Amino acid sequence: MTTALSFATVDVFTDTRFTGNPLAIVSVPKGASLTQETKQKIAREFNFSETVFLHEDDGTGKGRKVDIFTVNEELPFAGHPTIGTLYFIGSQSKAEGQTVQSIKLLCKAGIINAKYDHSTHIAHAEIPHDVRIHSTRASMEAVLNSQPGLQDNLYVHTELPGYPIVSPVKGMQFVLVRLKDAKTSLPRVQLSHIPVHRMEYGAGLVAPYFYVMYDDETKPDWTQIESRMIEPDIGEDPATGSAACALTCYLALQHKVPGKTFRYEITQGVDMGRESNIRAEVTIDVTGTMVEKVVLSGTAILVTHGWLDM
């Protein structure tokens, strides 16, 4: 019987404590048995947007198994738990003379091949993806019903009405709502329990991701994005790597350029005082119509560590 489990909390997509997105990481040793119900209770106890259960390496070479839980359910994949877990593993296991460490994780969505740079403390994760741009779009009326303060701030798509709904993997759907201006539009986004759309594909998470795009002359190779994510059942998320993957895959696919890699820097969490910095690189396949590779990058910092008495 498991009597105690070690845990750590880290702030993700930041190198400054008490900013970014908090994450709890519970280490599960070999032989420990945790039911789904127990994992869910532990996630609710931490009450973070996500809690990771990191299993000890089983020696099969398939990768360290990770189970990702919100306070309500298990997720097939999530971005900030991935980057936070990679940072935790990398910061605990540097070998003599090692600068870049290869790490493999196994989540419900598939294998995550990653690297952790010990000199910069940045984790780079090749994300398992099954990108789907849904034929159904969220209507402007539904968005305004959830966010009435955005009446004059929504970017109007002229070719297709409404706003795209994109899944980075099955079981996660994000309504991508482009706004006109970061300074005046993003602060008008409010907490709302009214969903902007309901989905059938894979059920699971459905949440709006509000964003503004702009250029930075000092970083010509990187498209700049500021964003906010409101999850109807939980509230605002300081950093949402899976939503960032959905958005950047959608934007890259609009170019229809075979074989090109598009680079994005996303700033999130500013309006809630937890600034987070996310990088995503999306490579389009040779046909120009599908995503070949998605690399999510960021850093993290240790905040607490201790033991859970079971």
C-alpha positions in Angstrom: 0.0 0.0 0.0 1.3 3.5 -0.9 1.7 5.6 2.2 3.4 8.7 0.9 4.2 10.3 -2.5 6.7 13.0 -3.2 5.5 16.1 -5.1 6.8 19.3 -6.5 5.1 22.4 -7.8 6.6 24.5 -10.6 5.6 27.7 -12.4 5.6 27.0 -16.1 6.4 29.2 -19.1 8.3 31.6 -16.9 11.6 31.8 -15.1 10.2 34.0 -12.3 8.4 32.4 -9.4 4.8 33.3 -8.8 4.2 34.1 -12.5 3.4 31.7 -15.3 1.1 28.7 -14.8 1.4 26.6 -11.6 1.7 22.9 -12.0 1.8 20.1 -9.4 3.9 17.0 -10.2 3.3 13.9 -8.2 6.0 11.2 -8.5 4.6 7.7 -8.7 7.2 5.0 -7.9 7.2 1.5 -9.3 4.7 -0.7 -7.6 2.5 2.1 -6.4 -1.1 1.7 -7.2 -3.3 4.8 -7.7 -6.9 4.6 -8.9 -8.4 7.1 -11.2 -10.5 8.3 -8.3 -7.5 8.8 -6.1 -5.7 10.8 -8.8 -8.7 13.0 -9.3 -9.0 13.6 -5.6 -5.3 14.6 -5.4 -5.8 17.0 -8.4 -8.7 18.6 -6.6 -6.6 19.0 -3.5 -3.9 20.9 -5.4 -6.6 22.8 -7.2 -4.3 23.9 -10.1 -5.5 23.9 -13.7 -3.5 20.7 -14.1 -1.8 18.1 -11.9 0.7 15.5 -13.4 1.3 12.0 -12.1 4.8 11.2 -13.3 5.6 7.5 -13.2 9.0 6.1 -12.6 10.8 4.9 -15.7 9.9 1.3 -16.4 13.0 0.6 -18.5 11.0 -0.3 -21.7 12.2 2.7 -23.6 8.7 3.8 -24.3 9.1 6.9 -22.2 8.1 8.1 -18.7 4.3 7.7 -18.4 2.4 10.9 -17.4 -1.2 11.2 -16.4 -2.6 14.7 -16.7 -5.6 15.7 -14.6 -7.6 18.9 -14.2 -9.8 19.3 -11.2 -12.6 17.7 -13.2 -11.1 15.1 -15.6 -8.1 13.4 -17.2 -6.7 15.0 -20.3 -5.0 13.2 -23.3 -2.5 16.0 -23.5 -1.8 19.5 -22.2 1.1 21.9 -23.0 2.1 23.4 -19.7 2.1 20.1 -17.9 4.4 18.8 -20.6 6.9 21.6 -20.4 6.8 21.7 -16.6 7.4 17.9 -16.3 10.3 18.1 -18.8 11.8 20.9 -16.7 11.4 18.9 -13.5 13.0 15.7 -15.0 15.8 17.7 -16.6 16.6 19.8 -13.6 16.8 16.6 -11.4 19.0 14.5 -13.7 21.9 16.3 -15.3 24.8 14.0 -16.3 28.4 15.1 -16.1 29.3 17.3 -19.1 25.7 17.1 -20.5 24.3 20.3 -22.0 21.2 19.0 -23.9 19.3 16.0 -22.5 16.9 13.9 -24.6 13.7 12.9 -22.7 10.7 10.9 -23.8 7.3 11.1 -22.2 4.2 8.9 -22.8 0.8 10.6 -22.4 -2.6 9.4 -23.5 -2.3 11.3 -26.8 1.0 9.5 -27.7 4.8 9.7 -27.3 6.4 13.1 -26.7 10.0 13.3 -27.9 11.7 16.2 -26.2 15.0 17.9 -25.3 15.9 19.9 -22.2 18.7 22.4 -22.4 20.6 22.6 -19.1 22.3 25.9 -20.1 19.0 27.8 -20.8 16.6 25.7 -18.8 14.3 25.6 -21.8 12.4 22.4 -22.8 11.5 21.7 -26.4 8.8 19.1 -26.9 7.6 17.6 -30.2 3.9 17.4 -29.6 1.8 14.4 -30.6 -0.9 16.0 -32.8 -4.1 15.1 -34.6 -5.0 18.5 -35.8 -8.6 19.0 -37.0 -10.2 22.2 -38.2 -13.9 21.5 -37.6 -16.4 22.3 -40.4 -18.6 23.9 -37.8 -17.7 27.4 -36.6 -18.7 29.3 -33.5 -21.1 32.1 -34.3 -20.4 35.8 -33.4 -23.7 35.7 -31.5 -22.6 32.9 -29.3 -19.3 34.6 -28.6 -21.0 37.8 -27.6 -23.5 35.9 -25.5 -20.6 34.7 -23.5 -18.5 37.9 -23.8 -20.9 40.9 -24.2 -18.0 43.3 -23.5 -16.4 42.4 -26.8 -19.3 43.9 -28.9 -16.9 46.3 -30.8 -13.7 44.4 -30.4 -14.2 41.2 -32.4 -12.2 40.7 -35.6 -14.7 40.0 -38.3 -13.8 37.2 -40.7 -15.1 38.2 -44.1 -14.7 34.9 -46.0 -16.3 32.6 -43.4 -18.7 33.9 -40.7 -18.0 33.1 -37.1 -14.8 31.7 -35.5 -12.8 28.5 -36.2 -12.9 25.5 -33.9 -9.6 23.6 -33.8 -8.6 20.4 -32.1 -4.8 19.8 -31.5 -5.7 16.3 -30.4 -9.0 14.4 -30.1 -10.8 15.4 -26.9 -9.7 19.0 -26.9 -11.4 21.8 -28.8 -10.6 25.5 -28.9 -12.7 28.3 -30.3 -10.2 30.7 -31.8 -11.5 34.2 -31.3 -9.4 36.9 -32.9 -9.7 40.4 -31.4 -8.8 43.8 -32.9 -6.3 45.2 -30.4 -4.3 43.9 -27.4 -4.4 47.0 -25.3 -8.2 47.7 -25.7 -9.7 44.3 -26.5 -8.0 41.7 -24.4 -8.7 43.5 -21.0 -12.4 43.4 -22.0 -12.5 39.6 -21.9 -14.3 38.5 -18.7 -14.7 35.3 -16.7 -17.8 33.5 -18.1 -19.5 30.2 -17.4 -21.5 30.5 -20.6 -19.9 28.2 -23.3 -19.4 29.7 -26.7 -20.0 26.3 -28.4 -20.8 22.7 -27.7 -19.0 19.9 -29.5 -19.6 16.2 -30.2 -16.2 15.2 -31.6 -14.3 13.4 -28.8 -16.3 15.4 -26.2 -13.8 16.6 -23.6 -12.6 20.2 -23.2 -14.2 23.0 -25.2 -12.9 26.5 -24.5 -12.5 29.9 -26.2 -9.0 31.2 -26.9 -8.9 35.0 -27.4 -5.9 36.4 -29.3 -4.4 39.4 -31.0 -1.5 39.2 -33.6 1.2 41.7 -34.3 4.7 42.1 -35.6 7.9 42.8 -33.7 10.6 44.3 -35.9 13.3 43.0 -33.6 12.1 39.4 -34.1 11.2 39.2 -37.8 11.1 35.4 -37.9 8.6 35.2 -35.0 4.9 36.2 -35.2 3.8 37.8 -31.9 0.6 36.8 -30.3 -1.1 38.0 -27.0 -3.9 35.7 -25.7 -6.3 34.8 -23.0 -8.1 31.5 -22.4 -11.3 31.2 -20.4 -12.4 27.7 -19.4 -16.1 27.9 -18.6 -16.0 25.4 -15.7 -12.7 26.5 -14.1 -11.9 30.2 -15.1 -8.9 31.8 -16.7 -5.8 29.9 -17.5 -2.4 31.7 -17.2 -0.8 29.6 -20.0 -2.4 27.1 -22.3 0.1 25.2 -24.4 -2.5 23.0 -26.0 -4.5 26.1 -27.1 -1.3 27.7 -28.4 -0.7 24.5 -30.5 -4.2 24.7 -31.9 -4.0 28.3 -32.8 -0.5 28.2 -34.3 -1.3 25.1 -36.3 -4.5 26.8 -37.7 -2.5 30.0 -38.6 0.3 28.1 -40.2 -2.1 26.0 -42.3 -3.7 29.2 -43.7 -0.5 29.9 -45.6 -0.6 26.6 -47.6 3.2 26.7 -48.0 4.7 23.2 -48.4 7.6 22.3 -46.1 7.8 25.7 -44.3 8.2 26.1 -40.6 6.3 29.0 -39.0 7.3 30.4 -35.6 5.2 32.0 -33.0 5.7 33.7 -29.6 2.6 33.8 -27.4 2.3 35.9 -24.3 -0.6 34.9 -22.0 -1.7 35.6 -18.4 -0.8 39.3 -18.4 -4.3 40.5 -17.4 -4.3 38.1 -14.4 -0.8 39.1 -13.2 0.8 35.8 -14.2 2.7 36.6 -17.5 3.6 33.5 -19.4 5.8 33.1 -22.5 5.2 30.3 -24.9 6.9 29.4 -28.2 5.5 27.2 -30.9 7.1 26.1 -34.2 4.8 24.5 -36.8 6.1 22.7 -39.8 3.7 22.1 -42.8 4.0 18.9 -44.8 5.0 18.6 -48.5 1.4 18.9 -49.6 0.9 22.3 -47.8 -2.3 21.0 -46.4 -1.4 19.2 -43.2 0.8 19.7 -40.1 4.0 17.6 -40.1 5.5 18.7 -36.8 4.7 20.9 -33.8 7.4 21.9 -31.3 6.3 23.6 -28.1 9.0 25.3 -26.0 9.3 27.1 -22.7 10.9 27.0 -19.3 9.8 26.6 -15.7 11.0 27.2 -12.1 10.7 25.1 -9.0 8.4 26.6 -6.3 7.7 24.0 -3.6 8.4 20.3 -2.9 7.2 17.9 -0.2 5.3 14.7 0.6 1.7 13.7 0.2 0.5 11.4 3.0 -1.9 8.9 1.6 
